[in-house]
Amino acid sequence: MSDVFDGIVDRFVLASAEFERRLRMARPDQWDWPTPCTEWNVRQLVNHMVRGNLNYLLLLEGGSRDEFLRLRDVDAMGDDPLLAYTESVRDCRAAFTAPGVLHRVLDYPTGSSPLPAR
C-alpha cells in the first residue's frame, strides 16, 4: 500500500502550475469579478492562495496558529499578483523539500499537526 503523502510536493507544484496558467489568462478588468466562493472576488481568491502559501512558510519557521489566523486575509500580493503567487509557490516548494521538514510538528490552526513522514 502506498503512502498518500508520497509525491505530495510534486502534486502541489503541478496544481500550482495549473492555477498559474489560469491566472495568466486573467485580464486586468477581471480582478474584481465574482468567484464561486461568494465571499471572494478574483483578487481575494488569489490573495487567499498567496497568503496560504506564505502562512505555511510562517508555520515552518516556528510561527503560531494565532499568527496564521491573524494574517489569513492580509494583502500579500501588492501591485503584482502573478509575481506574488509564483514566488510564494517557489518558496513553498523549496521549504517543503528541505531535508527533514516533513517530520516537523506545526502549530496549525486546527491544532498541533505533524507533517506526514516520508
Residue pairs with C-beta under 8 A, 6 or more apart in sequence:
3 116
4 116
5 102
5 116
5 117
5 118
6 118
8 96
8 116
9 93
9 96
9 97
12 89
12 92
12 93
12 96
13 89
13 93
16 89
19 49
19 85
20 82
20 85
20 86
20 89
23 46
23 81
23 82
23 85
24 82
26 42
30 42
31 41
31 42
31 43
31 81
32 41
32 42
32 43
33 41
33 42
34 41
35 41
35 42
35 44
35 45
37 45
40 48
43 77
43 81
46 77
46 81
46 85
47 73
47 75
47 76
47 77
47 81
48 73
49 85
49 88
50 76
50 77
50 81
50 84
50 85
50 88
51 71
51 72
51 73
51 74
51 76
53 88
53 89
53 91
53 92
54 71
54 76
54 88
54 91
55 63
55 67
55 68
55 71
55 72
56 92
56 95
56 96
57 88
57 91
57 92
57 95
58 67
58 68
58 71
59 68
59 106
59 107
59 108
60 95
60 96
60 101
60 104
60 106
63 107
64 107
65 107
65 108
65 109
65 111
68 107
68 108
68 109
69 109
76 84
76 88
77 84
77 85
78 84
95 101
96 102
101 115
102 115
102 116
102 117
102 118
103 114
103 115
103 117
103 118
104 114
104 115
105 112
105 113
105 114
105 115
106 112
106 113
106 114
106 115
